[in-house]
């Protein structure tokens, strides 16, 4: 029986620990990956039980990464250590080496590179031939895109995955051939899965053509026993599929709708080669963004609260009331103003929806 290994990821940025945790979980079922958002929290976890590998950021509020690794080295000399930083220098690297750090990684980096370093640190066997073939196929599928386009697409998909909590998100061509993917696709054969998704969207495309709708947005939803699957078209030649493992993370259709629609616009801008209207310069260093104050809610958190509040209202059964509307009038859909007047959504959510039009 294989010995269970324990890995701890320490970073004050939620996005970083989210992506690294899920990526490191692909090391195998005999691994337990835990996260901490501060050095102080990490030390508490280490006091409870030792870890085989600790991966820490350098710059964090309070105790920084070097001091954390120094304390870990004093407590557990056998723990392997990896230091991440976007602010590398010869002095920092020298300090890291003095602590017998296994590796010193500078941001930005590919998550797959960090996973490989973790494998090396834990002396894991190399990838199997099948796993190597899968990685090579993904690299070949992305060759049709320029490097900057590929990076921008992956960035958009990764951000979307973080916002909605999907297990994986896949961008493919109209035949279902994968262009880009983020997340964990274990248990899903993309070569079979994506062509099925593409076939399912064919009818929608034909309907739009018949109705002479040049620009449409349609979000297909499949609710299964294990998975919730959303799919939509991106322009004329691409499709986007979002997979939620219901055993780990439930999906919220209102939130998915909002963020998918926004991401499609980002993808179309990237694929057209146009410059974004207002590119956030700090986004490349998102890992090192300043932390929020404890009483300062994030804009994304506020949006989530608005959306969830509105979706809760939509799910509540309406009281039976008499109406003077004619029987033949279609009640299947509401406009934003009508939904607002009926109390189905609040004013904040209505403004949010109008902003997406």
N, C-alpha and C positions, 0 to 999 in steps of 0.2 A: 504493500500500500504506500502510495506516494506521501511524503511529508508535506503538510500544509505550510505554505509560506505566507508571510504577512508583509504588506507594503503600505507605507504611509506617505501621502502626498500633502505637502504643506505650502499653501499660497493664500494670500488674502483676497485674491480675485476669484469670484464664484465661477466664472466661465472657465478659468484655467483648471480648477479642481474637477469641474464637471467633465470636461473633455478628457483629461488625463485619467481620471478614475475609470471611465468607461473603456478607454483604449487599453489601459493596463489590465482590465478584467479579461481581455482577450488572451492573456498569457495562459489561461487555463482554469479549470474548475477547482484546482488545488490551491488557488490563490485567493487571499482575502485582501481587498484594497480598501483602506480607510482614508479619510481626508481630515485636514484641520485647517482653519482659516487664520491661525496665528501660531507663533512659536509657543506661546503659553499653553494653548490648547493641545498642541503636539506633545509637549512635555507631560501633560496630564495623561494623555493616552499612553505614552511610553512608560510612565510610572505604573500603569495598570498591567501592561504586558509588553514584552520586547517585540521589536520588528526586525525582520530580516533586511529590509531596505527602506531607507527614508529619502524621499526626493523633495527638496526644499527650494523655494525662491530665496533670493538674497534680500531684497528690500521689502520689509514688512513693518507695520507699526509696532512699537514696543521692541522686543528682542528681534534682532535681524537674523538672517539665515546663517551667517558665519558663527554667531554666538550660539545659535540653536545647535548647529552641528558639533560645536565644541563641547556643549553640555551632553549631547548624545554620546559622543566619543568617550567622555568620562564615565557615563553610566553603563554603556554597552559597547565595549571595544570591538565586538564582532559584527556590529551592524554596518552594512554597506551604505555609503552616503553618495548622493548625487546633488550637485548644486546647480540651480538655474538662475540666470540673470540677464537682463538687457543692459546692464551697466558694468560690463566687464572691464578689468584693468589688470596690469601685470601684478600689482600689489594684491588684489583680490584673488587672483589665480594662485599666487604664491601662498597666501593664507590657506586657501582651500587644499593645496597640495600638502601643506604642513599638517593638516588634519587627516591625511591619508584618504582624501575624497576619491571615490572610484572614478568619477568623471565630472567635468565642469562644462556645462552646456550654455551657450549664449543664445538669447532670443533675438529675432524670431527663429524657430526651428520647426521641422516637420514632426508631428506627433509620432509617426512611425519610426523616426530616428531615435526618439527618446525611449520608445518601447524596446527597440533593439538594444540600446544601452542597458536598460533594465534587465533584459534577458542575459546580457553578458555579465552584469554585476551579480546575478543570481546563478551564474554558470549553468544556464539552461541549454538543452540541446538545440542545434540550429533548426530553422523552419524545415518542414517536410517538403518533398518535391511538389506535392499538390498545392501547398500554401504558397510556395515560390511561384508556381504557374499562375495562380490567381492574381498575385501582385503584378506579375509581368503583363497579364492580360489587361489589367486596369491601366497600366502605364501606356500600353499600345492604344487603348481606346481613347486616351486623352491626347494622343499625339496630334490630332487634327486641330487642337486649340493652341494658340500662342501661350507661352508660359505665364504672361501676366493675366490673360483671360482665364486660364485654368485656375490660377491662384485666387482670382477675384470670385469665380464661381464657387470654389470650395469654401471661401470665406462667407459668401452669402448663404450657402447651404448649412454651414456650421452654425452661423448666427441663428438661422431659422430653427434648426434642431434644438438649440439651447432655449429659445423663446417658448417653444411649444412642447418640449420634452419627448420628441419622437425617438424611437429606437434607431431608425435609420431613415435617410432621405436619399432618393436616387433620381438623377436626371438622365434621361435616355432619349434616343432619336425615335422617329415615328415607327420604326420596326422593333423597338424595344432593346436596342443595343446600348449598353451603359456608356454614358459620357463621363459622369462624375457621381461619386457616392460618398456619403459621410455616415458614420455610425456603425452599428453592429448588424451585419447581414447574416450572421450565423443562423442556420436553420432554414434559410430562404435561398433557393437556387435562382440567382438573378437572370440566368440565361433562359429560364422557363417563366419566371414570375413577370418580368417586364414586358415580354411580348403579349402576355395576357392583359396586362394593364393597358397596353397600346390598343389592343382589340376593343377593349371596353370603351375607349374614348373615340373610336371611329364613328359611332352613331352620333355623338354630340357634334363632331366636326361636320358630318353630313347635314345635320339639322341647321347648323349655323350657315352653311353654304346655301341651303334651300331657302332660309329666311333672309338671306342677303345681309347677315350681320357680320360686318368686317371685324369688329372688336367685341369679343364676348369673354365672360369669365364664368366657368362652370367647374364646380368642385364635386366630383363623384365621391361617394362614401360607401364603403363596404364594412359592415359590422359582422365580425366572425366570433367564434368561440375563443380563440387565442389572440387574434389580431384585429385591430381597427385599421383600415387602409383608406387613405385619401389619394385622389389622383386628379390631375388637371393638365391642360395643355399650356405650353410656353411658346408663344408665337405659332407659326405654322408647322414647324418641323420637330419640336421637342415635347417631351412629356415629363411631368414631375410626379413622383410617387412618394408618399409619406406613410411609414409603417409604425404603428404603436403596439407594443407588446402589452396587452391588457393585464397581464399578471404583474407587471412592474409599474406601468404608467397609463392611467386613463387619459383619453383625449377629450378636449372641449372644443366642440365644433365652431363656436363663435370665435375663439382665439385662433384656431387653425385658419379659418376663413380670413381673418384680419391680416395675420402675418404672412400667409401664403400669397395673398394678393399683392402685398408690398414687395415681397421677395421676387415675384415674377417681373415686376417693373425693374428691379435691380438687375436681374438676369438679362432682360432684353436690352438694357442699356449697355451692359458688359459685352454682350454678343454683337451689338451693333458697332462697337468700337468707339462710342461716344463717351465723352467725359461726364461723370455724374454732375448733377446740378450744383451740389454743395458737398464735395468730398470731405469727410471729417479727417483732418490731418492726424489727429491723435489716435485714430483707430488702429494703426499699425502697432502702437504700443499699448494696446488695450490691457495687456497683462499687468502693466505698471500704473494704471489709472489710480488716482487718489481714492481712498476708501470713503464711503458715505458716513456721515455722522449717525449715531445711533437713532436719533429722532428725525432723520431726514429720509423720507420714503423715496425710492427711485421712481422715475417716470414710468418705467415698465411695470413696476408693481402696482402703481395707480391705475394703469390701463387694464391690467389683469383684473383688479377689483371691479372696475367699471363693467368690463365684459362679463365677468362671472355674475355680477348683480343683475345685468340685463338678461342673461341666459336663464337665470333662476326664475325671473319673472315670466319669461316665455314658456318655461316648463310648467308653471302653475296653471291648474284648470281654471278657466274663466267661469264666472257666475252666469247663469242663464238670464238673459235680458231680452225684452221685447225690442224688435227693430222694425223700422219702416222701410228698410232696404228691400228692393224687389227680389223675389226668390231666385230669378235667373242670374243675379249679380254674382260674380266670382269672388269668393272669400278666401281663396287659397293663398294669396300673398298680400302683403301690406307694403305701402311705400313708407319711407322714413317718417314723414310728417304724420301719416295715419297711425303708425305704430306708436308714435309719441303721444298723439291725442288719446289713444286708447289705453295709455298707461303701461304698454308692454315694454317700453324702454325709457330710460331717463334722458334728460337733456344732454348730459355729458356724453353718453354713448351715442346719441343722435349726431352730435357735432363730430364725434370721432368717425362715424360712418360717412358723414358728408365729406370729411376730409379725404376719405379713400376713393371717392368718386372721381 
